[in-house]
Amino acid sequence: MAEIEIRLPKMGESVTEATITNWLKNVGESVALDEPLVEVATDKVDNELPSEAAGILIKQLFQKDEVAQVGDVIAILSTDGTDSATPKENAQPTENKPVVVEKTVNENTPVTSAVPTAVVSSSNRFYSPLVKSIASQEGISQTELDSIVGTGSEGRVTKKDILAHISGRSNQAAVVETPRVIEPTNTAHKPTPIPVIPSGTDEIIEMDRMRKLIADHMVMSKSVSPHVTSFVEADVTNLVHWRNKVKKEFSAREGENITFTPIFIEAVVRAIQDFPMINVSVNGTTIIKKKDINIGMATALPSGNLIVPVIKNADRLNIVGLTKAVNELANNARNNKLKPEDIQGGTYTITNVGTFGNVMGTPIINQPQVAILALGAIRKVPAVIETPEGDFIGIRQKMYLSHSYDHRVVDGALGGQFVRRVADYLEQFDINRKF
């Protein structure tokens, strides 16, 4: 019988592992070449992996919520049209794998052997064979295992969760056995969340995996970067008139709908070229000045979560190229078709809070970048218009730009001048320009 091993492919720079979130094919089913076989999740993006060959799926080597390393064999296909796997043969091999858990223990800490205990899944919580095996070998009781916060789908405990718990338990034991004097420092303590006790009428909703990642990333950003936000109001009347004038012709010629986003990105790129120290990252006490201008655009997903696809080398694209890149990335994000590389390498981010009718916002920096721009809603407002014949009140299209930046490396002058320059480019938009 000819068998083909399906391996977890490399899914972008710095991605070394992925969690199996859903098998799209069951054992015994036929799989066509390039047909979606399995859904996986990395710390970057969720993806469907297509099959590298055609055949019948005879083995799934990883269960849902188990973590596979890049290069691991995750499935086996038979190409002779028969399914030779029996239920016993198709059992997850991880159940019989020896599990080696590396632990670092203080040399003065007495080492005791773990007493294997039996743990089981319940109707409320499922544990994979690998997790149960680790728990048994490490002497983790059912109660202790049930207390571990899981980051897998539906709150399931993954291999990474239980190993982190074991590591924390070992470190805690070492500290107890070898007490030391802690000198007072000015380091702020991590705040302890206030426990919330739900009432009988409250609905309890478990965060999904992406929501947990977003939450951790936002807290980390606020703790790493001292945020400052500057605000500028821009008159975008000419820009609005130009888009209204060309959008039908643009759609007919390019087959794309032009939104305001590519126009905003064009202005941001020009301002970055004028103020390149906005396009940097911080590494310890050094500043890394980026050569490429890669613009991330925060995109809301149907689930309510947020993702930031990146337009690479945005300074090399004209308004047509930017429009096509924006539309393609936005559509792929909404349809869960982004690739890991689509959300990597950003050097500056914009977020359009005006989409939700908000006039301004105070966005949180997308680390490791040092600045982010929030675009408010465009509104018709009365404004003073200056003319050689005198001033008068007229109706203008205006919007607020909110620029948050990392005050470690971006001072108020640079942060304020940058957002003012973006507004200048928007206000000076040529209503007669061609696309």
N, C-alpha and C positions, 0 to 999 in steps of 0.2 A: 504494500500500500504506500503510495507516494504521499508524504506529509510535508506541509510547509509551515514553518514557524513565523508567527506574526509578532514582531518586536515593537516595544514602545519607542517611537522615533524621537529624534532630537526636535524640540519644539521651541527653539529660540535660545538666544544667549542667556546664560545663567540659570536656565531651567534644567534641573537635574532629575526631577521626579514628578509624578502625577498621580492623582487619586482616581481610581475607577469609580465613576458616578453612576453609570448605567450601561448595561449590555443591550445593544440594539438587535442582536441576533441571539437566539437560543441554541443550545447544543442540538445538532441534528438538522439545523436549517441550512439552506443553500445561501451562499454569499457570492455576489458578483464582484468582479474587479472594480475597485474604487467605490464600492457601495459602503455607506457608513456602517461600521461594525460595533464601535463602542464609544461612549462619551467619557471624556476624562477632564479633570480640573487641575490646573496648576495654580501657583500663587499669582499668576498673571492673568489668565483667561480660561474660560471653559471652551472645550473643543470637541467636535466629532472627528474620530479618526477613520479614514476610509481603509478598506481592506486592500492589501498589497497584491492579492491574488484571488482567483476564483476557486470555489470549492465548497465543501461542507464543513461547518464548524463542528469539530469533534471534542475539543477541550477548551475550557476557560480556566486559565491558570491563576487568575486573581478574581476574588469576589468583589462585589460592590463595596465601596468605601475602603478597600485596601490600597496601599501605596506601592506603586511600581517605579523602579528606577529606569532612567533612559537606557535602552538596550536590552532590558529584560524581555523574555518571551512571555507574552500575555495570553496568547491563544495559539491553537494549532488547527490547521485546515487539512482536510483530506481532498486530494485532487482526483481520486479514482471513482468518485460518485457514490461511495459507501460510507456509512458511519459505523466505525468499528468500536466506538467508545461505549462502554456500559456505564450505568450509573456509578459503579464502584470505581471504574477506571477514570471517570471524570471528576472524582472527588478532588477538592482543592489540595494541591501538593503542599501548600503552606501549613496545612494542619499537621503534617508529619515532618516538617523542616525543623532541624535543631535551631533554636533561637539563642543567639549570643548577645547579651546585653553588657556593654562596657560601662563600668562604674569606676569613678575615681574616689577613693576613700582616704581620709587623712591617715598618715602612718600610725598615729596613736589610737586610732579608732578600732576597737575590737570588732573583728569580723565574725558574723554568725551566719550560718547557712540558712537560706530561706526554706521555709516549710511549705511544700506544694499544697495548694488548696484548690478545691473544685469550684469553678464559677460557671454560671449558666446564664443564657439569655432569658429574658422575660417578655411578656406581652407588651411591656412598655419600652423595652430597650433590647436591641440586638447587638451581640458581640461576635466579631469574626473569629474563626478558629485561631488565627495568629494572635489576636489580642488575648483570648482565653489562655493560650499556651504561655504567653509572656506572664500573665497574671499568676498562673499556677506555679511557674518556676520561680517567681519573685516573692511568693508568699503573700500576694495581695488578696485580701478577703473580698467576698461578694459586696459587703457594705462599702469598703474602700473603693472598689471598682465602680460601683454605682455613683459615687460622689465625684468622680472625675468628669470635668466638663469636656464634652466631645466637640470637635470642630468638623466632623464629617456630616454627611447629609442627614437631616432630621436629628442632629445632635449626637450622632454615633461616635464612639470612641475609636480613633484611628491608632495605628502603630506609633505615629509621632506623638500623639497625646499621651499614651501610656508610658513611652520612654521618657518623655519630659517629666511626667509625674514621678517616675522612678528616680530620675536624676535629681529632682528637687528634694525627694525624700532622703537620698544619700547625702546631699549637701547639708540638709538640716541635721542629720545625725552627726556629721563631722563637726558642725558648729557646737552641738551639745557636748561632745566629748572633749573638744579643745577650745575652751572659752578664751577670749582675748579681749584686751582693753580697746575700746573703740574711742578714738579721739573725736571731739566735737568738730563738725564741719559745717559749712554754710550750704551744703547740698540739700535741696528741698526734698522732703519725703514724698513718696508716691501717695496721693490721697486714697483713702479707703472709701469705696463706694458705699453709699447709704443703702442698707437693705430695704427692699420694698416688699411688703406683705400684701398680696392681692386679696381682695374681698371675694365673696362668693359670686358676685355678678360680673367680675372682671374677666376679660378674655386674655389668655396667655398665649403669646405668639413667639415661637422659637426663631431667633435670627437665622437666616440661611447663611451658607458659607461666605458668599460674597459680601453680605452685610457685615459680617464679623471682620473680614479683611479691611473693608472700608473704615469701619470704626477704629480699628487698631492703627491704620495709616493716618487718620485724622488726628488722633490723640498724639501719636508720635510726632507729627509735623508741628503741632502747637507747642510741644515740649522742646523740640529741637530749635525752632526758629522764633525769635521775637518778632511777632507780626506787627506791622504798621500799615494802615490803609489810607491812601490819598484819593480824593474825589474830584472829578472835573465834569462840567456839563458841556456837551458838544452840540452845536447846531448842525444837524445832518439833513437839512431841507433839500439841498442840491442832490445829495446822494439818493434820497428817497425818490425824488422826481426822476433821476436818471434810471433807477431800477424799474420804476413803473413804465418808463418810456421804452426800455429795451427788452423787457422780460418775455414778451411774445415772440419777438424776432430771435432772441437768444434760444428759446426753447425749440423753435422751428429749425434753427440752423445746427444747434449742438445736441439736440435731443435731451437736454438737461434743464431743470428749473433752477434759475439763479436766485439764491437767497441773500440775505445781508451778511451771512457768516463769512464767505470768501472775501467780501469787500473789507470787513473788519480785519481779517487775517492779513490782507495786503497792507493795510495801514500799520498793523503791529510789526510786520516784518521790516517795513521801512524805518520805523522808530527804533527797532533793535539795531539796524545798521548804523543809525545815528548815535545810539547809546549801547555799544556792545557789552558793557559791564553789567547789563541786565541779563545777558545770556551766559550765565556762569553757574557753577556749582561749588559747594564748599566741601573740602575733604580735610577734616581736622582743622589745622591753622593755615591751610593753603587754599587758594582760589583757582579753580579750573575754568579757564575761559574757553567756551565752546566755539569751534570754527563753524560747525553746521548750525543752521537755524531750523529746528524741528518743532513745529507748533502742535501742541496737544489741544484737543477740543473736547471738553467735558460733555458727555452725551448721556441723557437719561434713558434707561432701559424700560421696557414694558413692566418689568417686575418692580419698578420704583428705585432700583439700584442705579449706581453711577459707574461709568467706565470712560476712559480717556484715550481714544485712538489718536494716533500721531501722524501728521502730514510731514513726511521727511523732505528736507531741503526745500522748504516752502519758498525761499528766496529765489529759486530757479523757475518758479511757475508763474505764468500770467494769470489773469482773472479767469480765463476759461479752464486752465489746468487746475487752479484752486477749487473752482466750482465742482469739477468732476471728482476731485479727490475728496472733498467734503461730503458730497452726496454718496459716493461709494462707501466710505468709512461709516457714515451714519446708517446707511441701509444694512451693512454687514453687522453693525452693532445691534440693531433692532432685531435682526434675524439670527443672532448668535453664531455668526460666521466669521468673526474676527480671528486672525491668526496671532500667535504670541508676539511676533515681530511687529504687528500693527499697533501695539500699545507700549512699545519700548523705545527708548532713545529720545524722548521729548526733552526740549531745553526751555520751553516757555509754554504756559497754558492759558487758554481763554475759556470762560464759562458764560453762557448766554442766559442770565437769569431773567431777561426780558421775555423769554419764551413763556414764562409762567405769569406774566403781567407784573413782575417786580420792577420797581424803578431803580433800585440799586441793591448792592449786597456787600458783605465783607468776606470774600472767599478765603479758603484755607490753602496755603501753598502746597503744590503737588511735589513732594520731595523726590529726588534731591535737587529740584529747581529752587530758585530764590525769589520768584515772583509769579503772580497770576492776576489776570484782568477779568473782572466781571462786567458784562455788557447789559445795561438796563434797558427797559422797554422804551421804544420810540413813541413820543407823545406829542400831540399838537398842543402848544401852549402859547399864550400871548407874550410877545417880546418887544423890546424897544429896538427899532431898526433905525440906524443912523444913515442919513443921506446928505449930499451937499445942500439940499434945500431945507434940511432940518430933520429932527427926529419924529418918528410916529410909531404907533403901536400896530403890530401885525401878527399874523398867525405863523408860527415857525414849528418845524419838526425838531424836537430836541431829545437828548438821552443823557444819562449819567454813566460815566466810566469809573469803576471802583478798582483801584490798583493796590493789592496787598503785596508787601515785599518783606524780605528777611533783613532786619535792621542790623544784623551782624556785618553784612557786606554791602547793603544798599542803604545809603543815607537818605534823609528826607529830600535833599536837593535832587539827587539822581532819580529817586522814585517819583517825585512830583514832576520833574522835567520830562521824564519818559511819557507818563500818561498825558501830559499836556501836548506833547508832540504827536501822539496818536490822535488826539482830538483835533489838532491842527490839520493833519492829513485828511481826516474825515470832513472837516469844514471846508477845506479847499478843493474838494472833489470836483473834477471837471465835468460839468453836465453835458458837454458836447463830445466826450471821449468815445472812442470806438472800442469794442471788445474783441 
